[in-house]
Structures are given as structure tokens and as C-alpha cells.
Amino acid sequence: MSSTNYTKQIIDDYCVLDTETTGLSAYYDEIIEIGILRVRGNAIVDQYSQLIQPKYEIDDFITELTGITNEMVAGMPSIMDVKDVILSFIGSDIIVGHNTSFDMRFLNAGINHELSNHYMDTMQFARKLYPNLKHHRLSDMTEYLDLSNNEHRAVADCISTKELYDAEKALMAEKGLKIKDLWAHGSGHRHNIDISFIVPTTEVNTEGFFYGRHVVFTGKLEKMNRKRAMQLVVNLGGVLDNTVNKKTNYLILGNNDYNAILHGEKSSKHKKAEKLRLKGQDIEIIDEFTFYDILKDESAI
């Protein structure tokens, strides 16, 4: 997925994409449900929804989070079985999603085909338009704006995302804002970055993926040393923590730790992160390769 495909536009014709997965790594995890809405003239004109049978069993944590069980996906098609249907449905549309790059990575990996479609991210719009909010997850935005219920199911999340994009466009129109106004240099809400032992070596990227987000590393990284990885996070505005806590937003696992999950083994940090996620905390667990993908998208490496 090329970061050059990322775009920021105000449009009325597009497709909304959401996937439910067995984890957050497109390298190790799998899609278990996909939802797509086709929008024309701001109205939903068609939708596609499909449960997907993964190669490996769905973890209890994912079932509790999404409500999708192994019994529900038994006998369902694989993601490759529905590849042509998905590509035909999306066509050449711009893809809209919330944290879209994750859905795009999973879809590209699952169908073994890199979509050339441009894509947009309602989360990035939300961060610019609602800087007073501490978190900008789809569930947070749904609650704040009283949108359709966010259920951690693909089509329901697509509907919430479409309504969020509508709300964002309406707010921009109300305030007379253009795209260039939101992404002007220096715009956005600034957080105090509390770095105890690693300080930025460049001007902090206030639009970076990790800006104002608390990040914890666990396990040995394969491709770079921990200090280098931490430095890159700090340069993107991230806040480093040594342990998973109620402020943690991202737990980054070395590949060996992520591989251990496939054999039923999870570190104490990982288990604590899952518990906090189930309690509603804005925390995600990502593997080393996904971390590098994020850095590439941010042109940090």
C-alpha cells in the first residue's frame, strides 16, 4: 500500500470499508468479516457484507470484542474466495474508513493484491475538527456525536464511519473550513509530550501517527534496536511508557512475541493490554512489521 494513495477530500461518491480481524497484524492475523458501503450523492445505495472463515481459530478475546465466534464463520468462504466480488464492488472508488490504513493492509494481504484506490481516514479529520476530545476512536466519535451504534461489526462500523464523515463535512461547511485550513502547518491541538529519557532529534511531527499517544514496547525487535524504535516514535510525537497502564494507546510487540500468540502464549503486558481494551480503553496491540509499515507511511524510515 502506497502512502501516496492517501488523500484528503470532500466528496459525495465513495466506498466505506471496514474489516473485523483476529488481531492487528496483517502479517499474522486474518480477516473474519468485511463490510463495504457504496455511497452516491451522500446516500448509501448498496452494501456488501460477508463473514470470512480464517485458517486458524478465533481467539476468545476477539470473540468477546466482536461477537464473532468460530461457529459463525464455519463453512463461510475464505477471503480469496470473495476477492473478485470485493474488487468489483469497490471498483475505482475512493475508499473511506476510520484508521483506513489498517483495513487496507489486511485486505491487500488477504486477497494478495494491492489496491490502487485512493483512500481517506475519518480519524485524521476527527483529530483536526474535534481537538478537545482525548480519544478519536470510532466508538468515541459515535458516542460524542450520537451516531448509529458502533458494534464492532463490519457493516455497522461502516454506517458509523459514513455518518462521521457526514458530520465532519457538515462542521467544515458550518465553519467555512477547507482542507488546507485543517492541514495548514502548525494546526491541530498540541499535547505536552512527556519524554523522560529520549527527546526529539527533529521537529516533532504534530500530524504523526503517534502524536500525543502513549506507546509501550515489549519483546526484542528484529530489524532495529529498541532505542532507535523509541526515538522514531518520539520524533512522531509519541509518549514513551515502560509499562502498560491506563494511558497506554499502543503496545508494540517484537515479532517473536507476536508469533508466540499463535501458540497460545501471551506476555503479561499483552494480557493486561487486552483486559484494558475490553474495558473500553483506547489501546491497540500491533506487531513489529505493522510498526514498520506505520513508520514508512509517515516517511520516518
Backbone torsions as a table, in degrees:
resi	resn	phi	psi	omega
1	MET	NA	122.9	-178.2
2	SER	-88.1	133.7	177.7
3	SER	-66.3	-17.3	178.4
4	THR	-70.3	-14.0	177.7
5	ASN	-81.9	-11.2	178.7
6	TYR	-72.8	131.8	-177.0
7	THR	-138.7	162.3	176.4
8	LYS	-129.7	111.7	-177.1
9	GLN	-143.4	162.4	170.4
10	ILE	-108.5	107.6	-174.7
11	ILE	-135.5	162.1	-179.6
12	ASP	-115.7	-8.8	179.7
13	ASP	-122.3	120.6	-176.0
14	TYR	-172.3	177.2	171.5
15	CYS	-116.8	139.7	174.4
16	VAL	-100.8	132.3	-177.5
17	LEU	-121.5	137.5	170.8
18	ASP	-146.7	142.1	175.5
19	THR	-126.2	147.1	166.9
20	GLU	-106.6	136.8	-171.8
21	THR	-134.7	171.2	180.0
22	THR	-86.2	2.4	179.2
23	GLY	173.7	-164.5	-176.0
24	LEU	-110.9	8.8	-179.8
25	SER	-107.6	116.8	177.0
26	ALA	-69.6	-11.5	178.9
27	TYR	-86.7	-32.3	-174.3
28	TYR	-116.9	-23.1	-175.1
29	ASP	-105.2	175.7	-172.4
30	GLU	-136.5	156.0	173.6
31	ILE	-75.5	134.3	175.1
32	ILE	-117.2	-9.4	173.1
33	GLU	-160.1	142.3	176.3
34	ILE	-130.1	139.2	176.6
35	GLY	-132.3	137.9	178.4
36	ILE	-139.0	135.5	172.9
37	LEU	-112.5	137.8	171.6
38	ARG	-100.9	123.4	-176.8
39	VAL	-114.7	129.1	176.6
40	ARG	-132.8	127.0	-178.0
41	GLY	57.9	37.1	179.2
42	ASN	72.7	1.7	-179.3
43	ALA	-110.7	142.6	176.1
44	ILE	-75.0	119.0	-177.4
45	VAL	-108.5	-16.3	179.3
46	ASP	-162.5	158.7	176.7
47	GLN	-145.8	154.2	177.0
48	TYR	-129.7	129.9	179.9
49	SER	-140.7	132.7	-178.4
50	GLN	-153.6	126.4	167.9
51	LEU	-73.9	144.8	-176.4
52	ILE	-123.2	135.0	177.4
53	GLN	-86.9	118.4	178.5
54	PRO	-80.4	168.8	178.4
55	LYS	-74.9	-30.0	-177.6
56	TYR	-116.0	159.0	-178.0
57	GLU	-65.2	150.0	178.7
58	ILE	-78.5	131.3	-179.4
59	ASP	-68.2	148.6	179.7
60	ASP	-57.0	-36.8	179.2
61	PHE	-61.4	-43.4	-179.8
62	ILE	-67.7	-38.8	177.1
63	THR	-62.3	-42.2	179.4
64	GLU	-66.6	-34.5	-178.1
65	LEU	-74.7	-43.3	-172.5
66	THR	-104.1	-21.6	-174.3
67	GLY	82.8	2.2	-179.3
68	ILE	-91.6	122.4	-177.3
69	THR	-105.4	166.6	175.9
70	ASN	-63.1	-32.9	179.1
71	GLU	-66.5	-35.8	-178.6
72	MET	-67.2	-33.2	-177.1
73	VAL	-94.5	-6.4	178.9
74	ALA	-61.5	127.9	179.1
75	GLY	83.4	-2.5	178.2
76	MET	-79.8	160.2	-178.8
77	PRO	-69.5	158.8	171.4
78	SER	-78.4	166.4	-179.8
79	ILE	-64.6	-33.4	178.5
80	MET	-67.8	-30.7	179.2
81	ASP	-62.4	-29.1	-176.0
82	VAL	-109.4	12.7	-178.9
83	LYS	-53.4	-51.2	-175.4
84	ASP	-64.4	-37.8	179.1
85	VAL	-63.6	-43.9	-179.0
86	ILE	-63.2	-48.8	-178.4
87	LEU	-63.0	-39.0	178.8
88	SER	-66.4	-40.8	-178.4
89	PHE	-65.4	-44.5	-177.9
90	ILE	-72.8	-39.2	-178.6
91	GLY	57.9	-132.6	-179.4
92	SER	-104.3	14.9	-177.9
93	ASP	-61.1	151.5	164.8
94	ILE	-69.8	137.2	-178.4
95	ILE	-99.8	129.4	177.9
96	VAL	-111.7	137.0	177.8
97	GLY	-157.2	-179.5	176.4
98	HIS	-114.5	113.3	-168.1
99	ASN	63.0	50.2	-168.9
100	THR	-59.0	-33.8	-175.5
101	SER	-58.8	-32.9	178.6
102	PHE	-67.3	-45.9	179.0
103	ASP	-62.9	-40.1	-179.5
104	MET	-65.3	-41.5	178.7
105	ARG	-61.7	-44.6	179.9
106	PHE	-63.5	-44.1	-178.7
107	LEU	-65.8	-44.9	178.2
108	ASN	-58.8	-43.5	-179.5
109	ALA	-69.1	-41.1	-176.3
110	GLY	-66.4	-41.1	-178.0
111	ILE	-96.6	2.9	178.8
112	ASN	53.5	45.8	-177.3
113	HIS	-154.8	128.1	-179.4
114	GLU	-91.0	114.0	179.0
115	LEU	-65.9	139.1	179.3
116	SER	-96.4	1.0	-177.9
117	ASN	-62.4	145.3	168.3
118	HIS	-72.2	152.4	-179.2
119	TYR	-140.7	154.6	179.2
120	MET	-127.0	161.7	-176.1
121	ASP	-129.3	112.6	179.3
122	THR	-66.6	-22.1	177.5
123	MET	-65.1	-40.7	-179.6
124	GLN	-65.9	-38.6	175.1
125	PHE	-62.7	-42.8	-177.7
126	ALA	-62.2	-40.9	179.9
127	ARG	-61.7	-34.5	-179.6
128	LYS	-79.1	-39.2	-172.9
129	LEU	-86.9	-23.7	-178.7
130	TYR	-126.9	60.8	-175.7
131	PRO	-66.6	-14.9	-179.6
132	ASN	-75.0	-18.9	-179.5
133	LEU	-79.4	140.3	-179.8
134	LYS	-73.7	-38.0	-179.2
135	HIS	-127.4	153.8	-176.5
136	HIS	-130.0	30.0	173.4
137	ARG	-63.0	161.8	179.0
138	LEU	-60.1	-39.0	178.9
139	SER	-64.3	-37.8	177.9
140	ASP	-65.1	-44.7	-178.1
141	MET	-69.2	-37.0	178.3
142	THR	-61.1	-44.7	179.7
143	GLU	-68.3	-44.6	-176.1
144	TYR	-64.6	-39.7	-176.1
145	LEU	-98.6	1.6	-179.9
146	ASP	56.2	52.2	179.0
147	LEU	-90.6	179.6	176.7
148	SER	-55.7	146.6	-173.8
149	ASN	-58.3	129.1	176.3
150	ASN	-86.2	116.1	-170.0
151	GLU	-113.9	5.8	-173.7
152	HIS	58.4	32.7	170.1
153	ARG	-123.1	147.7	-165.5
154	ALA	-58.0	-56.5	-176.7
155	VAL	-66.7	-39.4	178.0
156	ALA	-60.0	-41.5	178.7
157	ASP	-68.6	-34.0	175.9
158	CYS	-61.9	-43.9	179.9
159	ILE	-63.0	-44.0	177.3
160	SER	-60.7	-41.2	-179.0
161	THR	-66.2	-41.0	178.0
162	LYS	-62.8	-43.9	179.1
163	GLU	-65.4	-36.1	177.7
164	LEU	-64.8	-44.6	178.6
165	TYR	-61.1	-40.7	175.9
166	ASP	-59.1	-45.2	-179.4
167	ALA	-64.4	-39.1	179.4
168	GLU	-65.6	-43.5	178.9
169	LYS	-64.4	-40.4	179.9
170	ALA	-64.5	-41.2	180.0
171	LEU	-66.4	-39.5	177.6
172	MET	-63.1	-42.1	178.8
173	ALA	-64.5	-40.8	-179.6
174	GLU	-62.1	-39.1	-177.8
175	LYS	-92.8	-1.1	-179.4
176	GLY	68.0	32.6	-177.1
177	LEU	-93.8	141.6	173.3
178	LYS	-109.2	167.0	178.4
179	ILE	-52.9	-44.0	-176.6
180	LYS	-63.4	-25.5	178.6
181	ASP	-71.3	-36.8	-178.8
182	LEU	-73.4	-37.2	-175.0
183	TRP	-106.7	24.9	174.2
184	ALA	-66.4	149.4	-178.8
185	HIS	-56.6	128.2	176.2
186	GLY	88.2	-2.2	179.5
187	SER	-77.9	168.0	178.4
188	GLY	103.5	165.5	-176.7
189	HIS	-87.0	129.5	-178.0
190	ARG	-96.2	137.0	176.3
191	HIS	-107.3	153.7	170.6
192	ASN	-76.9	121.2	-177.2
193	ILE	-92.9	112.2	-176.1
194	ASP	-95.0	93.4	-179.4
195	ILE	-109.3	123.7	-174.9
196	SER	-89.0	-34.6	-175.1
197	PHE	-138.3	-9.7	175.3
198	ILE	-124.3	121.1	-177.6
199	VAL	-109.3	156.4	-179.8
200	PRO	-59.1	138.7	176.4
201	THR	-102.4	-5.1	176.1
202	THR	-134.3	174.3	173.1
203	GLU	-62.3	128.6	-176.3
204	VAL	-62.8	130.7	179.3
205	ASN	-80.2	101.6	-176.7
206	THR	-73.8	-5.4	175.5
207	GLU	-109.3	7.6	-177.2
208	GLY	-67.3	156.1	-178.8
209	PHE	-56.0	-39.1	-175.1
210	PHE	-95.2	6.6	-174.3
211	TYR	-59.5	122.4	179.1
212	GLY	72.2	7.9	-176.3
213	ARG	-102.8	141.4	179.8
214	HIS	-87.4	128.0	-172.6
215	VAL	-124.8	135.0	176.4
216	VAL	-124.8	136.4	175.0
217	PHE	-104.5	146.7	172.4
218	THR	-146.0	144.9	-178.8
219	GLY	81.9	163.1	-178.6
220	LYS	-83.3	130.2	175.3
221	LEU	-81.0	144.8	-177.1
222	GLU	-86.2	-36.7	-168.5
223	LYS	-99.4	-16.2	176.6
224	MET	-153.0	158.6	179.9
225	ASN	-76.4	159.8	-174.6
226	ARG	-58.4	-41.5	-176.9
227	LYS	-63.2	-40.2	178.9
228	ARG	-64.6	-42.8	179.2
229	ALA	-62.4	-43.2	178.9
230	MET	-63.0	-39.7	-180.0
231	GLN	-61.2	-42.4	-180.0
232	LEU	-64.6	-38.4	177.7
233	VAL	-63.9	-44.1	-179.9
234	VAL	-63.7	-40.6	178.9
235	ASN	-64.7	-23.7	176.3
236	LEU	-91.6	11.3	174.6
237	GLY	90.2	8.8	-178.4
238	GLY	-75.1	157.9	177.0
239	VAL	-111.5	121.8	-177.0
240	LEU	-87.2	136.3	172.6
241	ASP	-127.6	152.3	179.3
242	ASN	-85.9	-27.7	-177.5
243	THR	-132.2	155.6	176.4
244	VAL	-70.1	129.4	-179.4
245	ASN	-145.6	-171.7	-175.4
246	LYS	-72.3	-4.3	176.2
247	LYS	-101.9	-13.0	-174.0
248	THR	-63.1	132.1	176.6
249	ASN	-107.7	-31.6	179.9
250	TYR	-136.6	128.9	169.6
251	LEU	-108.3	116.9	-178.3
252	ILE	-102.1	120.1	-177.2
253	LEU	-100.1	134.4	168.8
254	GLY	-61.1	153.4	-174.8
255	ASN	-58.6	-34.4	178.7
256	ASN	-63.6	-38.6	177.4
257	ASP	-68.1	-39.3	-179.2
258	TYR	-68.9	-38.7	176.9
259	ASN	-61.5	-34.0	-179.2
260	ALA	-62.4	-28.7	179.4
261	ILE	-59.9	-37.3	-177.3
262	LEU	-64.4	-18.6	178.5
263	HIS	-106.0	15.6	175.0
264	GLY	83.6	10.5	-178.3
265	GLU	-105.2	131.5	178.4
266	LYS	-135.4	139.4	179.6
267	SER	-71.9	167.0	179.2
268	SER	-64.3	-36.7	177.8
269	LYS	-63.5	-41.8	-179.5
270	HIS	-63.7	-46.3	-179.8
271	LYS	-62.7	-40.0	179.6
272	LYS	-66.2	-39.2	178.7
273	ALA	-62.2	-41.5	178.7
274	GLU	-63.6	-41.8	179.2
275	LYS	-62.4	-42.8	179.7
276	LEU	-66.4	-37.4	178.3
277	ARG	-63.1	-43.0	-179.9
278	LEU	-67.1	-22.9	177.3
279	LYS	-85.6	-0.1	176.2
280	GLY	103.9	3.7	-179.3
281	GLN	-71.4	146.3	177.1
282	ASP	-79.7	78.9	-177.5
283	ILE	-137.4	134.6	-179.8
284	GLU	-124.6	149.8	179.9
285	ILE	-114.4	116.9	-177.2
286	ILE	-125.9	153.1	-178.9
287	ASP	-90.0	172.4	-175.2
288	GLU	-60.9	-45.5	-178.0
289	PHE	-63.6	-39.5	177.5
290	THR	-64.6	-37.7	175.7
291	PHE	-57.9	-44.3	179.0
292	TYR	-66.3	-36.2	177.2
293	ASP	-61.4	-41.5	178.1
294	ILE	-62.4	-43.9	179.6
295	LEU	-62.0	-39.5	178.6
296	LYS	-65.3	-42.5	178.4
297	ASP	-60.9	-31.7	-179.6
298	GLU	-88.5	0.7	-176.8
299	SER	57.0	33.7	179.2
300	ALA	-87.2	-18.8	175.2
301	ILE	-135.1	NA	NA
